[in-house]
């Protein structure tokens, strides 16, 4: 049997004899199949718990005389249909697929994706549906849209005005769309830190913890508050009102309150309490107040675990009817140690790796693979209840959507059956099932750009060096690391980008958005080339400074960046709403000012 490429890879697959001739219309019927619907004509199937005992599991048999599908539940039927959909794309020229018997079920009952829609980029309705279709086929069954200020709360328009937020009606529509694809759409509203878009307004500023400048955990200095004052009753009153407006539009029984990185905590109005009681205790007390509000509304609370992992003695005081989200995004994140903290305390938890797409432009493919595989392996060993792949948009969400595709595929395999991702043909899957490129050139280009962030000088945490060179706000955090690049010419990176552009030139994308994907990846490669050109020039100067680059070169860089920013605006509007575009593009054009002649 010719090798078939299916993601997630089935647990057990056995080749049969002969081929099956596909009936007319089956592919179209599978393309619109939803959970609970009758199976398309030509497929004999049913729910049969006696023969399929694993939840969400299925048995798929392809024989010369027909197709049969048995499943433990309706979602299992859907997953079997998704596998069959992928088999059909690999039919031979005669319209036949090889006979095969597949037995399959997931290790993690919950396999989710959380997409950031709060760092400027809010996808269009069409883009969201396209993503949900992709995630459903990859057998993800939970989706969250990370929200700070991008839900249109009727009573809080001042916060989301101009951000192109999701409206209550859109959320209800997306919720229905998700249910038909076996996906639970989880409500998400950060509820402690990361609220700078709220606290900048006079209506809410009195609820901020910080009253002046404060140091952040990464060595920077902040002048604007980001975190609610946990001691002010008004903070809980605000959250209570938000939940009342948000939750009725979701059918899910879950609410992710975030509560990660409350970096102001202890630097303002809570300073005395934190000194007296300890930061961990003040944090936990406020978390309990949030939990009370969520529970009062009949929902189960999810929260980010990054604060309490530093106070393991307090973890045992966490209510047991919530879910901790154990997250970390580097290849060496200590998932094993941190998972044990929650497992030993009896607190339900998910493991949450990342796509490594943000702060990179082209992705950090090697880091993503190691991070995802480690999370899936260690979470399963510690009996985590779920696997949640996160896709962030820090510092303007500059990365184009296809940059995350490889990690979506890899994460789907890891979350369904940890260990299977190691043998995964990511390039083949991308080419056959997403990009529809028989040459494979597009996938090769995409993966090559994901290797650009790797170099022998230094691995930057949560970023690639070329993205740091472009993002002025990131550079203070990485100044010492940048000094190690003195004399570095980025020859390896430029060679990878040249290879990527050659692969793209010969690609034949047949996906309905193939032309857009080509433009997005060409732009990605050229923006990275611009960063490499800047880095080569900067790291050849005595002070490693842009101002020391010869004037003619700086002017040329400025003109090039201006052209790239214009293309960036055009590409943004092809998949994303206009809100946030000016902020995102403005961050990019801030670099152009550094190219100007010194006064």
C-alpha positions, -999 to 999 in steps of 0.1 A, spaced: 0 0 0 13 34 -9 19 55 22 -11 75 33 -7 107 53 -34 111 80 -33 136 109 -36 127 137 -19 94 127 -43 65 136 -32 43 165 -37 11 145 -38 9 107 -37 -23 87 -35 -25 49 -62 -45 31 -63 -60 -4 -73 -41 -34 -89 -6 -38 -122 10 -33 -138 30 -61 -151 62 -47 -188 69 -54 -197 102 -70 -205 130 -45 -189 114 -15 -161 140 -11 -187 168 -13 -209 152 13 -180 147 37 -170 183 33 -202 194 49 -208 165 73 -215 176 109 -217 159 143 -250 141 148 -260 142 111 -267 111 91 -236 96 74 -233 103 37 -247 78 13 -221 51 6 -210 48 42 -225 21 65 -221 32 101 -235 35 135 -227 42 172 -217 8 187 -203 10 222 -200 -28 224 -174 -28 196 -158 6 202 -152 12 238 -129 42 239 -146 75 241 -144 94 208 -130 63 192 -139 48 158 -133 18 136 -131 26 98 -130 -2 73 -124 4 36 -130 -27 15 -135 -32 -22 -172 -35 -17 -178 -6 6 -171 16 36 -181 9 72 -177 31 102 -184 22 139 -179 46 168 -183 49 205 -203 81 202 -214 107 176 -180 125 179 -163 93 171 -184 90 139 -173 126 130 -136 118 136 -139 86 115 -155 108 87 -126 133 90 -101 105 86 -120 93 55 -121 128 42 -83 128 43 -81 94 26 -103 107 -2 -78 135 -10 -52 108 -17 -72 89 -43 -54 77 -74 -62 90 -109 -88 63 -112 -107 77 -82 -97 48 -59 -83 46 -24 -65 17 -10 -84 -7 13 -75 -3 49 -87 -10 84 -82 17 110 -88 16 148 -84 49 165 -91 69 197 -75 98 216 -53 98 246 -64 133 257 -102 137 260 -97 175 255 -76 188 226 -78 225 221 -65 256 204 -64 290 219 -60 318 194 -50 353 205 -75 379 191 -64 407 214 -30 417 202 -44 438 173 -55 410 149 -91 399 150 -98 375 121 -127 380 98 -157 357 100 -146 338 69 -111 333 84 -125 320 117 -147 295 99 -118 284 78 -97 278 109 -126 260 127 -129 237 97 -92 229 98 -91 224 135 -121 201 134 -106 180 107 -74 177 128 -97 164 156 -93 194 180 -125 196 201 -121 228 221 -114 263 209 -109 296 227 -104 331 214 -81 348 239 -98 381 248 -87 412 267 -108 439 250 -121 424 218 -156 413 229 -183 440 223 -196 444 258 -227 465 254 -219 486 286 -182 491 279 -179 504 243 -151 528 252 -128 499 256 -135 480 224 -144 510 201 -123 507 169 -110 472 177 -134 453 154 -144 430 183 -165 399 182 -201 408 188 -226 388 209 -244 377 178 -212 366 161 -202 346 191 -235 328 191 -231 320 154 -196 307 160 -208 287 189 -234 269 167 -208 264 140 -184 249 165 -210 225 179 -216 211 144 -179 202 142 -175 186 176 -159 217 191 -166 233 224 -162 271 221 -150 282 255 -156 317 268 -124 336 275 -119 369 293 -86 378 310 -96 389 345 -65 401 364 -35 411 344 -32 421 307 -59 447 311 -40 477 300 -66 483 272 -91 488 300 -71 506 326 -59 533 301 -94 548 303 -104 571 331 -136 551 337 -115 521 349 -81 536 359 -91 538 395 -92 500 396 -55 496 386 -30 483 411 0 503 398 -1 540 407 32 549 389 60 533 370 71 498 380 97 471 369 83 442 349 96 406 355 117 406 323 139 436 332 119 464 316 102 494 331 64 500 327 47 533 329 11 522 323 -9 498 346 -19 463 334 -33 447 365 -65 451 385 -61 460 422 -71 428 440 -80 446 471 -106 470 456 -142 456 457 -147 474 424 -124 450 406 -148 421 414 -178 442 406 -164 449 372 -156 413 365 -191 402 377 -207 426 352 -185 414 324 -194 378 330 -231 386 330 -227 402 296 -203 375 281 -215 341 293 -251 340 280 -237 338 244 -217 306 250 -232 271 254 -200 259 270 -199 253 308 -163 267 309 -148 302 314 -111 309 311 -104 339 333 -67 340 324 -52 357 355 -17 352 341 12 376 345 -3 402 369 30 420 366 19 451 386 9 430 417 27 443 447 40 475 430 11 497 437 -20 497 459 -15 460 469 21 466 479 15 467 517 -7 436 516 19 417 494 47 426 518 26 415 548 9 384 534 31 375 504 23 379 467 11 343 464 -15 347 491 -28 380 478 -30 364 443 -48 333 456 -73 353 476 -83 373 445 -84 341 424 -109 326 449 -131 357 445 -131 353 408 -138 316 412 -168 324 434 -182 346 406 -177 320 379 -192 292 401 -222 314 410 -230 314 373 -228 276 370 -195 276 350 -162 258 356 -133 282 358 -100 278 339 -70 299 349 -34 302 340 -10 285 365 21 306 360 19 324 393 9 296 416 36 272 403 60 294 423 39 288 455 34 250 455 24 252 492 -7 272 481 -18 250 453 -34 226 478 -57 254 488 -71 258 452 -107 247 448 -109 213 431 -138 223 408 -116 244 385 -89 237 359 -53 250 360 -36 257 327 0 247 330 17 267 302 52 272 289 66 279 254 103 270 253 117 236 243 130 230 278 100 242 298 98 221 330 64 205 323 73 173 342 81 192 375 52 217 372 26 191 362 35 172 394 26 202 415 -10 201 404 -12 163 401 0 158 436 -24 184 449 -54 168 431 -61 199 410 -74 192 375 -51 207 348 -43 210 311 -9 213 295 -5 243 272 24 245 248 26 270 220 29 273 182 61 295 187 49 317 158 48 350 177 78 373 180 94 353 152 78 364 118 84 330 103 80 307 133 104 288 155 98 253 141 124 234 161 113 250 193 76 244 186 82 207 180 102 202 212 78 223 233 46 205 220 61 170 223 73 176 258 40 190 270 20 162 255 43 135 269 47 149 304 10 159 307 -1 124 298 23 109 324 8 132 350 -28 125 340 -36 160 326 -72 163 316 -65 183 285 -40 195 259 -44 232 248 -22 246 220 -18 283 222 -12 307 193 -3 342 205 1 376 187 25 395 210 37 429 198 13 434 170 7 399 157 30 404 127 32 367 117 9 356 88 -16 329 94 1 301 75 31 303 98 11 285 124 -1 257 102 28 233 109 23 236 146 -14 231 143 -7 198 125 21 187 149 0 196 179 -30 177 166 -9 145 165 7 151 199 -27 158 216 -44 128 200 -17 102 205 15 116 222 46 101 205 30 98 171 41 134 162 78 122 160 72 102 129 48 127 113 52 138 77 43 174 83 55 186 49 34 159 32 3 166 52 5 204 45 10 197 8 -18 172 4 -45 185 28 -41 222 35 -20 239 7 -30 214 -20 4 218 -37 15 187 -55 50 201 -58 55 203 -21 73 236 -26 50 257 -5 54 234 25 91 233 21 93 271 20 71 273 51 92 249 71 125 265 59 113 299 72 105 282 105 142 273 108 155 308 103 152 316 140 176 289 149 213 299 149 245 289 167 249 322 185 221 322 211 185 311 214 164 340 225 135 332 249 101 335 233 115 353 202 136 351 171 165 375 167 153 388 133 119 397 148 137 414 177 157 435 153 124 447 137 105 453 170 120 482 189 99 474 220 116 440 223 152 451 221 157 463 257 148 428 269 174 412 246 202 438 246 228 416 262 220 387 238 223 411 208 258 420 218 268 383 212 259 388 175 288 412 168 301 406 133 274 381 125 264 383 88 232 361 88 245 341 59 227 309 70 195 328 74 197 344 40 204 311 24 174 295 40 152 324 28 166 322 -7 158 285 -8 123 293 5 116 318 -22 129 294 -49 106 267 -35 76 291 -36 85 302 -72 79 266 -84 49 258 -62 15 251 -76 -10 258 -49 -45 246 -57 -62 256 -24 -89 283 -28 -67 307 -10 -36 296 -27 -28 329 -42 -31 346 -9 -9 320 8 18 326 -18 17 363 -12 18 359 26 48 336 25 67 357 0 61 387 22 72 367 53 105 358 36 111 393 24 104 408 58 129 384 73 154 393 46 150 429 55 157 421 92 188 401 82 200 430 61 195 453 90 212 429 114 242 424 92 246 462 90 240 469 127 263 441 139 292 454 118 292 488 136 313 495 167 282 502 189 259 477 171 236 507 165 213 515 136 224 552 138 260 540 130 249 524 97 261 544 67 235 570 57 229 556 22 222 521 36 198 535 62 179 554 36 176 523 14 164 503 44 138 529 52 124 529 17 123 491 17 105 489 50 79 515 39 71 493 9 69 462 31 46 480 55 22 489 26 21 452 16 15 443 52 -16 465 54 -30 449 23 -24 413 35 -39 422 69 -72 431 54 -74 398 34 -79 378 66 -83 402 95 -106 430 105 -94 466 103 -94 472 140 -58 470 153 -42 474 120 -29 509 126 -14 499 160 3 468 144 16 486 114 27 515 135 49 493 155 66 482 123 70 517 110 85 529 143 116 511 130 116 534 99 122 564 122 154 548 134 166 548 98 163 586 96 193 608 96 203 618 132 196 654 140 
